Amino acid sequence: MTTHVLVGTSPADATRHAELVTTAGQLGADLAFLQLASPSLGEVLDRLAARRETSVTLVGVSSG
């Protein structure tokens, strides 16, 4: 099974945190950010590696 991660790519995405949490939840995806918000992409990838996920698809989202 593939794990999907929505990745906020711009600083403006940090201000949409609650909206993106809702969207990720509706899609059954994890959420990560490159800038100004948590969790960071590194944190999410570390967590997925610890769970031994073998297939991860990153989906960039940007409102900036």
N, C-alpha and C positions, 0 to 999 in steps of 0.2 A: 504494500500500500504506500502511496506517496503522501508525504506530509507537505502541505502548502504553507508558506510564510508570506504574509503581506508585509512589505517593507516600505515604510515611509521614508522617502528619499530627500525631502526638502525641509528646511526649518519650519515652513508653514504647516507641515503635517503634524508637528508637535502640538499645535493649537487645536487640531482636529482629533486629538487623542481619543476622547470618548466616542466620537462617531466611528473612528477606525476600529476601536475595540468591539463595538456593536457589529460592524460589517464583518470583521474577522470571525466573530462568534456565529453569525448567521451562515457563514461559508464553511465553518468547521476548520478554520485556518488559525495558525499562530500569528502573532503580530510582533514586528520588530521595527526599530528606527535606526537610521544612520546618524541623525543629529538631534540634539536637544530634548530627547525624550527616552524613556525606558519602556521596555527592555531594549538594550542595544542588539544589533544583529549578532554580534559575537556571543552575547549571553544566550540568545535563543539557539544558535548553532551549537554551542557547548552543551546545552540541555538536551538537544536532539541527539548529539553524539553519545551522551551518557545513556540515553535510552536505546542506543544502537539503531537509530533510524537509518535505513539504507537508501532511501529515495526522498530527496527534498527538492521542491520546486519553489524558487523565489519569485514573487510577483511584485514588481515595483509599483508603488502608487505615489503620485505627486500632485500637490495642489499649489506648488510654487513655481 
